[in-house]
Amino acid sequence: MVRPGILLVDKPGGITSHDVVSRARRALGTRKIGHAGTLDPMATGLLVLGVEGATRLLTYIVGADKTYEATILLGVATDSDDADGVETSRADATAVTDDAIAAGIADLTGDIEQVPSTVSAIKVAGRRAYDLARAGEEVELKARRVTVSRFDVRDTRRGDGVIELDVVVDCTSGTYIRALARDLGRALGVGGHLTMLRRTRIGAFDVAAAASVDDIAEAALVEPATAAAVVVGALAVGAEEARDLRHGKRIDGGGRLTGAVAAAIDPDGRLVGIVEKRGTQLKSVMNMPEEASR
């Protein structure tokens, strides 16, 4: 049986995130694999997968901030807000100035209210928004608050009445980069959509450390203790404390915890679980199976 761990994969374009999970299941010989957020088929970059008992850690990864590199095409809008969609409008973007672009980006930076793209996986009355849209049904999605902490232009290319912007975005989980492209184009009066998207970071995990889909193997797994320490920070506990935590007991030492939660690591370097402070004590809110804890 494959050992548990976190698997970082660099997804290529043209395949779905589920395709990557399926390949990982075949390569590792297990069906117990989950993911901490998908990517659209056109997108490339970092997928974080949990294998065997380490799937329990995905709860603490899925909501992490993310970094994306993207290309926005101003002057053309599509029904999906990306290059996979059908063109819905075209306008000459020649007169749009760099200052106007900077002002539009500034308005989309910080805490913003964002309406997700119609072609998204959000559920409406129990059905995926993209299924409703593809069936020709009207889809109305509510705005949600997200935070875009960085929205920088790295390169600008002009020609044939359109403008291409290479950008980098740091944002909270749940932010749609396609929607940023759409909203920037709308604000500038010329329309816009996404032509390239690459996720380079999820929390503390970087795509530079990821395996390709052809190199998925047990050797690529990050140990649960190592991954958990990266995600929430490590807290060393003694052998007796580890035993008590595994048995559902609270231990003294709430003052040792500086953050909201931490990864309790036993003297053998095994992950006991995720603990949180309860007054002056610590309680495990997620225990790892002992055979999956290393």
QUITAMO-V975266 format. One record per residue. RES is the residue in one letter. PSI is psi in whole degrees, -180 to 180 (NA if undefined). NEAR is the number of other C-alpha atoms within 8 Angstrom. D_LAST is the distance of its C-alpha to the last C-alpha in whole Angstrom. Layout:
BEGIN
res:RES psi:PSI near:NEAR d_last:D_LAST
res:RES psi:PSI near:NEAR d_last:D_LAST
END
This chain:
BEGIN
res:M psi:140 near:4 d_last:15
res:V psi:144 near:8 d_last:13
res:R psi:155 near:8 d_last:9
res:P psi:158 near:14 d_last:8
res:G psi:178 near:15 d_last:9
res:I psi:133 near:15 d_last:12
res:L psi:123 near:12 d_last:15
res:L psi:127 near:15 d_last:18
res:V psi:138 near:15 d_last:21
res:D psi:101 near:13 d_last:24
res:K psi:131 near:14 d_last:27
res:P psi:167 near:9 d_last:30
res:G psi:159 near:8 d_last:33
res:G psi:-5 near:7 d_last:35
res:I psi:159 near:10 d_last:32
res:T psi:164 near:9 d_last:30
res:S psi:-35 near:12 d_last:27
res:H psi:-35 near:6 d_last:27
res:D psi:-40 near:8 d_last:28
res:V psi:-44 near:11 d_last:25
res:V psi:-42 near:12 d_last:23
res:S psi:-42 near:8 d_last:25
res:R psi:-40 near:9 d_last:24
res:A psi:-39 near:11 d_last:21
res:R psi:-41 near:12 d_last:21
res:R psi:-44 near:8 d_last:23
res:A psi:-36 near:8 d_last:21
res:L psi:-10 near:10 d_last:18
res:G psi:36 near:8 d_last:19
res:T psi:150 near:10 d_last:18
res:R psi:-10 near:5 d_last:20
res:K psi:77 near:8 d_last:17
res:I psi:130 near:13 d_last:17
res:G psi:176 near:10 d_last:19
res:H psi:158 near:12 d_last:20
res:A psi:57 near:12 d_last:21
res:G psi:135 near:7 d_last:24
res:T psi:172 near:7 d_last:27
res:L psi:148 near:9 d_last:29
res:D psi:156 near:7 d_last:33
res:P psi:-37 near:10 d_last:34
res:M psi:-20 near:10 d_last:36
res:A psi:154 near:14 d_last:33
res:T psi:173 near:13 d_last:30
res:G psi:-158 near:12 d_last:27
res:L psi:125 near:16 d_last:24
res:L psi:136 near:14 d_last:22
res:V psi:118 near:12 d_last:18
res:L psi:145 near:15 d_last:17
res:G psi:136 near:18 d_last:14
res:V psi:133 near:14 d_last:13
res:E psi:-134 near:13 d_last:12
res:G psi:-20 near:12 d_last:10
res:A psi:-7 near:14 d_last:10
res:T psi:-24 near:15 d_last:14
res:R psi:-23 near:9 d_last:14
res:L psi:-18 near:10 d_last:13
res:L psi:-29 near:13 d_last:16
res:T psi:-34 near:8 d_last:18
res:Y psi:-3 near:9 d_last:18
res:I psi:-34 near:11 d_last:18
res:V psi:-31 near:9 d_last:21
res:G psi:9 near:8 d_last:24
res:A psi:154 near:10 d_last:23
res:D psi:157 near:10 d_last:26
res:K psi:157 near:13 d_last:27
res:T psi:136 near:12 d_last:29
res:Y psi:147 near:12 d_last:31
res:E psi:136 near:13 d_last:34
res:A psi:161 near:14 d_last:37
res:T psi:127 near:12 d_last:40
res:I psi:131 near:14 d_last:43
res:L psi:114 near:14 d_last:46
res:L psi:134 near:15 d_last:49
res:G psi:-12 near:15 d_last:52
res:V psi:130 near:15 d_last:51
res:A psi:149 near:15 d_last:49
res:T psi:164 near:14 d_last:48
res:D psi:-14 near:10 d_last:47
res:S psi:-1 near:11 d_last:43
res:D psi:13 near:15 d_last:43
res:D psi:-180 near:11 d_last:42
res:A psi:-12 near:11 d_last:43
res:D psi:-9 near:6 d_last:42
res:G psi:-179 near:9 d_last:45
res:V psi:134 near:8 d_last:49
res:E psi:131 near:9 d_last:51
res:T psi:-21 near:8 d_last:53
res:S psi:158 near:8 d_last:54
res:R psi:138 near:10 d_last:55
res:A psi:152 near:9 d_last:57
res:D psi:117 near:9 d_last:58
res:A psi:10 near:11 d_last:56
res:T psi:-39 near:9 d_last:58
res:A psi:-6 near:5 d_last:59
res:V psi:121 near:8 d_last:56
res:T psi:162 near:6 d_last:55
res:D psi:-36 near:6 d_last:52
res:D psi:-40 near:6 d_last:53
res:A psi:-40 near:9 d_last:53
res:I psi:-45 near:11 d_last:50
res:A psi:-40 near:8 d_last:48
res:A psi:-40 near:8 d_last:50
res:G psi:-39 near:11 d_last:48
res:I psi:-39 near:10 d_last:45
res:A psi:-37 near:8 d_last:45
res:D psi:-18 near:7 d_last:46
res:L psi:16 near:11 d_last:43
res:T psi:145 near:12 d_last:41
res:G psi:-154 near:9 d_last:39
res:D psi:118 near:8 d_last:39
res:I psi:160 near:10 d_last:41
res:E psi:119 near:8 d_last:42
res:Q psi:130 near:10 d_last:41
res:V psi:119 near:9 d_last:42
res:P psi:159 near:12 d_last:39
res:S psi:144 near:10 d_last:41
res:T psi:-40 near:11 d_last:42
res:V psi:77 near:10 d_last:40
res:S psi:173 near:9 d_last:37
res:A psi:4 near:7 d_last:34
res:I psi:140 near:7 d_last:35
res:K psi:136 near:8 d_last:37
res:V psi:114 near:8 d_last:40
res:A psi:40 near:4 d_last:41
res:G psi:-1 near:5 d_last:39
res:R psi:147 near:8 d_last:39
res:R psi:140 near:11 d_last:38
res:A psi:-38 near:14 d_last:40
res:Y psi:-29 near:11 d_last:40
res:D psi:-40 near:9 d_last:41
res:L psi:-45 near:12 d_last:44
res:A psi:-43 near:12 d_last:45
res:R psi:-22 near:7 d_last:45
res:A psi:2 near:6 d_last:47
res:G psi:11 near:6 d_last:50
res:E psi:151 near:7 d_last:49
res:E psi:132 near:6 d_last:49
res:V psi:122 near:8 d_last:46
res:E psi:112 near:5 d_last:46
res:L psi:141 near:8 d_last:43
res:K psi:149 near:6 d_last:43
res:A psi:148 near:8 d_last:42
res:R psi:150 near:8 d_last:39
res:R psi:127 near:8 d_last:38
res:V psi:167 near:13 d_last:35
res:T psi:124 near:11 d_last:35
res:V psi:102 near:15 d_last:36
res:S psi:-21 near:9 d_last:35
res:R psi:133 near:10 d_last:36
res:F psi:85 near:13 d_last:38
res:D psi:140 near:7 d_last:40
res:V psi:124 near:9 d_last:42
res:R psi:-27 near:8 d_last:41
res:D psi:147 near:7 d_last:44
res:T psi:130 near:9 d_last:47
res:R psi:131 near:7 d_last:49
res:R psi:145 near:9 d_last:53
res:G psi:148 near:7 d_last:55
res:D psi:34 near:4 d_last:57
res:G psi:6 near:10 d_last:57
res:V psi:165 near:13 d_last:53
res:I psi:130 near:13 d_last:50
res:E psi:130 near:11 d_last:47
res:L psi:123 near:13 d_last:44
res:D psi:122 near:12 d_last:41
res:V psi:162 near:13 d_last:39
res:V psi:136 near:13 d_last:36
res:V psi:128 near:13 d_last:34
res:D psi:131 near:12 d_last:32
res:C psi:166 near:13 d_last:32
res:T psi:160 near:12 d_last:30
res:S psi:141 near:10 d_last:28
res:G psi:-3 near:5 d_last:31
res:T psi:135 near:11 d_last:33
res:Y psi:115 near:8 d_last:35
res:I psi:-33 near:8 d_last:36
res:R psi:-39 near:11 d_last:39
res:A psi:-34 near:12 d_last:40
res:L psi:-43 near:9 d_last:41
res:A psi:-46 near:14 d_last:43
res:R psi:-47 near:14 d_last:45
res:D psi:-33 near:10 d_last:46
res:L psi:-44 near:14 d_last:46
res:G psi:-41 near:15 d_last:49
res:R psi:-44 near:10 d_last:50
res:A psi:-32 near:8 d_last:51
res:L psi:-4 near:11 d_last:53
res:G psi:15 near:6 d_last:55
res:V psi:-6 near:14 d_last:54
res:G psi:160 near:17 d_last:51
res:G psi:156 near:18 d_last:48
res:H psi:169 near:17 d_last:45
res:L psi:131 near:16 d_last:41
res:T psi:-16 near:10 d_last:41
res:M psi:140 near:11 d_last:38
res:L psi:130 near:12 d_last:35
res:R psi:124 near:11 d_last:31
res:R psi:124 near:14 d_last:28
res:T psi:-13 near:13 d_last:27
res:R psi:141 near:12 d_last:24
res:I psi:109 near:14 d_last:22
res:G psi:-124 near:9 d_last:22
res:A psi:0 near:7 d_last:20
res:F psi:133 near:8 d_last:19
res:D psi:146 near:10 d_last:22
res:V psi:-21 near:13 d_last:23
res:A psi:-24 near:5 d_last:24
res:A psi:5 near:7 d_last:20
res:A psi:152 near:11 d_last:20
res:A psi:153 near:11 d_last:21
res:S psi:166 near:9 d_last:24
res:V psi:-23 near:12 d_last:25
res:D psi:-10 near:5 d_last:26
res:D psi:19 near:6 d_last:23
res:I psi:123 near:12 d_last:20
res:A psi:163 near:8 d_last:18
res:E psi:-31 near:8 d_last:14
res:A psi:-20 near:4 d_last:14
res:A psi:-7 near:9 d_last:15
res:L psi:137 near:11 d_last:12
res:V psi:129 near:9 d_last:10
res:E psi:143 near:10 d_last:6
res:P psi:-43 near:16 d_last:6
res:A psi:-42 near:13 d_last:6
res:T psi:-45 near:8 d_last:9
res:A psi:-44 near:11 d_last:10
res:A psi:-39 near:13 d_last:11
res:A psi:-37 near:11 d_last:12
res:V psi:-38 near:9 d_last:14
res:V psi:-47 near:10 d_last:16
res:V psi:-1 near:10 d_last:16
res:G psi:153 near:10 d_last:16
res:A psi:147 near:11 d_last:14
res:L psi:115 near:10 d_last:15
res:A psi:134 near:8 d_last:14
res:V psi:153 near:10 d_last:14
res:G psi:171 near:8 d_last:15
res:A psi:-43 near:8 d_last:14
res:E psi:-40 near:6 d_last:17
res:E psi:-41 near:9 d_last:17
res:A psi:-43 near:13 d_last:13
res:R psi:-45 near:8 d_last:15
res:D psi:-44 near:11 d_last:18
res:L psi:-41 near:14 d_last:16
res:R psi:-26 near:11 d_last:14
res:H psi:9 near:6 d_last:18
res:G psi:8 near:8 d_last:19
res:K psi:155 near:9 d_last:21
res:R psi:152 near:10 d_last:22
res:I psi:157 near:10 d_last:21
res:D psi:157 near:7 d_last:24
res:G psi:28 near:9 d_last:23
res:G psi:-29 near:11 d_last:24
res:G psi:-15 near:7 d_last:26
res:R psi:-15 near:6 d_last:22
res:L psi:118 near:12 d_last:22
res:T psi:-30 near:5 d_last:24
res:G psi:-170 near:5 d_last:23
res:A psi:-40 near:7 d_last:23
res:V psi:168 near:11 d_last:19
res:A psi:160 near:14 d_last:16
res:A psi:116 near:16 d_last:12
res:A psi:120 near:14 d_last:12
res:I psi:126 near:16 d_last:9
res:D psi:173 near:13 d_last:10
res:P psi:-21 near:9 d_last:11
res:D psi:5 near:5 d_last:8
res:G psi:15 near:8 d_last:7
res:R psi:146 near:11 d_last:4
res:L psi:117 near:14 d_last:6
res:V psi:-47 near:15 d_last:9
res:G psi:-170 near:13 d_last:11
res:I psi:127 near:12 d_last:14
res:V psi:154 near:13 d_last:17
res:E psi:161 near:12 d_last:20
res:K psi:134 near:12 d_last:23
res:R psi:89 near:8 d_last:26
res:G psi:-122 near:6 d_last:28
res:T psi:6 near:9 d_last:27
res:Q psi:171 near:12 d_last:24
res:L psi:139 near:14 d_last:21
res:K psi:139 near:13 d_last:20
res:S psi:125 near:14 d_last:17
res:V psi:-6 near:8 d_last:18
res:M psi:114 near:8 d_last:15
res:N psi:140 near:10 d_last:12
res:M psi:140 near:12 d_last:9
res:P psi:138 near:7 d_last:10
res:E psi:-35 near:7 d_last:8
res:E psi:-13 near:5 d_last:7
res:A psi:12 near:12 d_last:6
res:S psi:-11 near:13 d_last:4
res:R psi:NA near:10 d_last:0
END
